[in-house]
Amino acid sequence: MQIRVSKGGQISLPAEIRRRWASDALVVEDLGDRVVLRPIPSDPVGAVVGAFPSQKGTVSQARKRISKEEQEAERRKYPK
């Protein structure tokens, strides 16, 4: 499949590809001799929950855990 790049550097992905990946964001990876486009899940937390045996629980629990870890990191970064 050949896709043209506009003067502004934009490309259009065919509808078939957009529907299959169902994502509205991509990671662009420059590998030197080629460019790789990887879809980013709409819900990155939900996409990895349960993917690793040591991480169990629901998406909601994962979000709470991440939020708590971020708050703790901020407290360590800016102690009172």
PyMOL commands that set and color helices and strands:
alter all, ss='L'
color gray80, all
select helices_A, chain A and resi 15-21+44-48+59-77
alter helices_A, ss='H'
color red, helices_A
select strands_A, chain A and resi 26-30+35-39
alter strands_A, ss='S'
color yellow, strands_A
deselect
rebuild
show_as cartoon
